[in-house]
Amino acid sequence: MATITLNRALYTQIQNYAKEDNLSVDEWVTMLIKKFVPAKKKGYRMKRIEELSPELQAIIGFAKPNVTNDDDMNGDKARMDYLTEKYAQ
């Protein structure tokens, strides 16, 4: 068990709050810490397509664009190529 040090006025205030909730000071402080200190979040790592189930791979493959170039990240060139091919005569 660890010990923390508080000034007497703060401890008395905490003691009064704890009594109102029918808790000990230890229980009240523990409740407060759990309420306001978030649990450590699990890191997120995106899976590679090869790690996904075959069903998901098929869905992603269906929705994937034909070819993406590093110099055309937002798709402007691909859109212009498509429109040129469709409407050019």
C-alpha atoms as an extended CHARMM CRD file, in Angstrom:
* protein
*
        89  EXT
         1         1  MET       CA              0.0000000000        0.0000000000        0.0000000000  PROA      1               0.0000000000
         2         2  ALA       CA              1.2980000000        3.4440000000       -0.9310000000  PROA      2               0.0000000000
         3         3  THR       CA              0.8790000000        6.5850000000        1.1520000000  PROA      3               0.0000000000
         4         4  ILE       CA              0.2110000000       10.1200000000       -0.0580000000  PROA      4               0.0000000000
         5         5  THR       CA              0.5380000000       13.3080000000        1.9590000000  PROA      5               0.0000000000
         6         6  LEU       CA             -2.1270000000       16.0220000000        1.9390000000  PROA      6               0.0000000000
         7         7  ASN       CA             -2.4160000000       19.1970000000        3.9440000000  PROA      7               0.0000000000
         8         8  ARG       CA             -4.8300000000       18.9480000000        6.8570000000  PROA      8               0.0000000000
         9         9  ALA       CA             -7.4870000000       21.2770000000        5.3790000000  PROA      9               0.0000000000
        10        10  LEU       CA             -7.6510000000       19.3200000000        2.1260000000  PROA      10              0.0000000000
        11        11  TYR       CA             -7.7880000000       16.0080000000        3.9770000000  PROA      11              0.0000000000
        12        12  THR       CA            -10.6680000000       17.2900000000        6.1440000000  PROA      12              0.0000000000
        13        13  GLN       CA            -12.5290000000       18.3970000000        3.0220000000  PROA      13              0.0000000000
        14        14  ILE       CA            -12.0130000000       14.9930000000        1.4000000000  PROA      14              0.0000000000
        15        15  GLN       CA            -13.1220000000       13.3050000000        4.6060000000  PROA      15              0.0000000000
        16        16  ASN       CA            -16.3840000000       15.2980000000        4.5570000000  PROA      16              0.0000000000
        17        17  TYR       CA            -17.0740000000       14.4180000000        0.9200000000  PROA      17              0.0000000000
        18        18  ALA       CA            -16.3700000000       10.7530000000        1.6500000000  PROA      18              0.0000000000
        19        19  LYS       CA            -18.7430000000       10.7400000000        4.6440000000  PROA      19              0.0000000000
        20        20  GLU       CA            -21.5350000000       12.1840000000        2.4670000000  PROA      20              0.0000000000
        21        21  ASP       CA            -21.1160000000        9.2220000000        0.1080000000  PROA      21              0.0000000000
        22        22  ASN       CA            -20.7410000000        6.6900000000        2.9620000000  PROA      22              0.0000000000
        23        23  LEU       CA            -17.1830000000        5.9000000000        1.8480000000  PROA      23              0.0000000000
        24        24  SER       CA            -13.8040000000        5.8650000000        3.5140000000  PROA      24              0.0000000000
        25        25  VAL       CA            -11.2490000000        8.4280000000        2.3920000000  PROA      25              0.0000000000
        26        26  ASP       CA             -9.3390000000        5.6480000000        0.6220000000  PROA      26              0.0000000000
        27        27  GLU       CA            -12.4530000000        4.4630000000       -1.2430000000  PROA      27              0.0000000000
        28        28  TRP       CA            -13.4270000000        8.0270000000       -2.1780000000  PROA      28              0.0000000000
        29        29  VAL       CA             -9.9760000000        8.9230000000       -3.5230000000  PROA      29              0.0000000000
        30        30  THR       CA             -9.8260000000        5.6260000000       -5.4280000000  PROA      30              0.0000000000
        31        31  MET       CA            -13.2340000000        6.3390000000       -6.9800000000  PROA      31              0.0000000000
        32        32  LEU       CA            -12.1310000000        9.8430000000       -7.9540000000  PROA      32              0.0000000000
        33        33  ILE       CA             -8.9100000000        8.6300000000       -9.5410000000  PROA      33              0.0000000000
        34        34  LYS       CA            -10.7330000000        5.9460000000      -11.5320000000  PROA      34              0.0000000000
        35        35  LYS       CA            -13.2490000000        8.5260000000      -12.7140000000  PROA      35              0.0000000000
        36        36  PHE       CA            -10.7700000000       11.1530000000      -13.8980000000  PROA      36              0.0000000000
        37        37  VAL       CA             -7.6380000000        9.2320000000      -14.8570000000  PROA      37              0.0000000000
        38        38  PRO       CA             -8.3370000000        7.3540000000      -18.0760000000  PROA      38              0.0000000000
        39        39  ALA       CA             -7.0860000000        3.8420000000      -18.5270000000  PROA      39              0.0000000000
        40        40  LYS       CA             -4.1760000000        3.4640000000      -20.8920000000  PROA      40              0.0000000000
        41        41  LYS       CA             -5.5420000000        3.0570000000      -24.3770000000  PROA      41              0.0000000000
        42        42  LYS       CA             -4.5290000000        0.1100000000      -26.4420000000  PROA      42              0.0000000000
        43        43  GLY       CA             -2.4530000000        1.1030000000      -29.4190000000  PROA      43              0.0000000000
        44        44  TYR       CA             -4.0050000000        0.6520000000      -32.8190000000  PROA      44              0.0000000000
        45        45  ARG       CA             -2.1820000000       -0.8520000000      -35.7510000000  PROA      45              0.0000000000
        46        46  MET       CA             -3.8150000000       -1.1250000000      -39.1200000000  PROA      46              0.0000000000
        47        47  LYS       CA             -3.5460000000       -4.6240000000      -40.5380000000  PROA      47              0.0000000000
        48        48  ARG       CA             -2.0320000000       -5.2180000000      -43.9260000000  PROA      48              0.0000000000
        49        49  ILE       CA             -4.4290000000       -6.5500000000      -46.5450000000  PROA      49              0.0000000000
        50        50  GLU       CA             -2.6860000000       -9.9330000000      -46.4230000000  PROA      50              0.0000000000
        51        51  GLU       CA             -3.5540000000      -10.2630000000      -42.7220000000  PROA      51              0.0000000000
        52        52  LEU       CA             -7.3020000000       -9.8570000000      -43.3050000000  PROA      52              0.0000000000
        53        53  SER       CA             -9.7910000000      -12.6410000000      -43.9390000000  PROA      53              0.0000000000
        54        54  PRO       CA            -10.3150000000      -13.6540000000      -47.5780000000  PROA      54              0.0000000000
        55        55  GLU       CA            -13.8280000000      -12.1720000000      -47.4650000000  PROA      55              0.0000000000
        56        56  LEU       CA            -12.5240000000       -8.7500000000      -46.4200000000  PROA      56              0.0000000000
        57        57  GLN       CA             -9.7170000000       -8.9520000000      -48.9670000000  PROA      57              0.0000000000
        58        58  ALA       CA            -12.3120000000       -9.5250000000      -51.6740000000  PROA      58              0.0000000000
        59        59  ILE       CA            -14.4090000000       -6.5630000000      -50.5340000000  PROA      59              0.0000000000
        60        60  ILE       CA            -11.4010000000       -4.2690000000      -50.3670000000  PROA      60              0.0000000000
        61        61  GLY       CA            -10.1460000000       -5.5150000000      -53.7170000000  PROA      61              0.0000000000
        62        62  PHE       CA            -13.5280000000       -4.7140000000      -55.2470000000  PROA      62              0.0000000000
        63        63  ALA       CA            -13.4800000000       -1.1270000000      -53.9320000000  PROA      63              0.0000000000
        64        64  LYS       CA             -9.7950000000       -0.4500000000      -54.5260000000  PROA      64              0.0000000000
        65        65  PRO       CA             -8.9520000000        2.0210000000      -57.3010000000  PROA      65              0.0000000000
        66        66  ASN       CA             -7.0860000000        0.6150000000      -60.2940000000  PROA      66              0.0000000000
        67        67  VAL       CA             -3.7370000000        2.2940000000      -59.7180000000  PROA      67              0.0000000000
        68        68  THR       CA             -2.6730000000        5.0200000000      -57.3340000000  PROA      68              0.0000000000
        69        69  ASN       CA              0.4680000000        6.9850000000      -57.9380000000  PROA      69              0.0000000000
        70        70  ASP       CA              2.4730000000        8.6220000000      -55.1860000000  PROA      70              0.0000000000
        71        71  ASP       CA              2.2980000000       11.9100000000      -57.1150000000  PROA      71              0.0000000000
        72        72  ASP       CA             -1.5310000000       11.7090000000      -57.3360000000  PROA      72              0.0000000000
        73        73  MET       CA             -2.5590000000       11.1250000000      -53.7160000000  PROA      73              0.0000000000
        74        74  ASN       CA             -5.8910000000       12.9690000000      -53.9550000000  PROA      74              0.0000000000
        75        75  GLY       CA             -6.8280000000       11.4320000000      -57.3180000000  PROA      75              0.0000000000
        76        76  ASP       CA             -6.9110000000       14.6050000000      -59.4380000000  PROA      76              0.0000000000
        77        77  LYS       CA             -4.8170000000       13.0870000000      -62.2310000000  PROA      77              0.0000000000
        78        78  ALA       CA             -6.8230000000        9.8530000000      -62.2200000000  PROA      78              0.0000000000
        79        79  ARG       CA            -10.1020000000       11.7950000000      -62.3430000000  PROA      79              0.0000000000
        80        80  MET       CA             -8.8830000000       13.9280000000      -65.2390000000  PROA      80              0.0000000000
        81        81  ASP       CA             -7.6580000000       10.8360000000      -67.1140000000  PROA      81              0.0000000000
        82        82  TYR       CA            -11.0750000000        9.2110000000      -66.6420000000  PROA      82              0.0000000000
        83        83  LEU       CA            -12.9740000000       12.2920000000      -67.7950000000  PROA      83              0.0000000000
        84        84  THR       CA            -10.6710000000       12.7660000000      -70.7880000000  PROA      84              0.0000000000
        85        85  GLU       CA            -11.1170000000        9.1400000000      -71.8020000000  PROA      85              0.0000000000
        86        86  LYS       CA            -14.9020000000        9.3050000000      -71.3710000000  PROA      86              0.0000000000
        87        87  TYR       CA            -15.6250000000       12.6670000000      -73.0530000000  PROA      87              0.0000000000
        88        88  ALA       CA            -12.7160000000       13.2570000000      -75.4520000000  PROA      88              0.0000000000
        89        89  GLN       CA            -13.5320000000       12.6310000000      -79.0740000000  PROA      89              0.0000000000
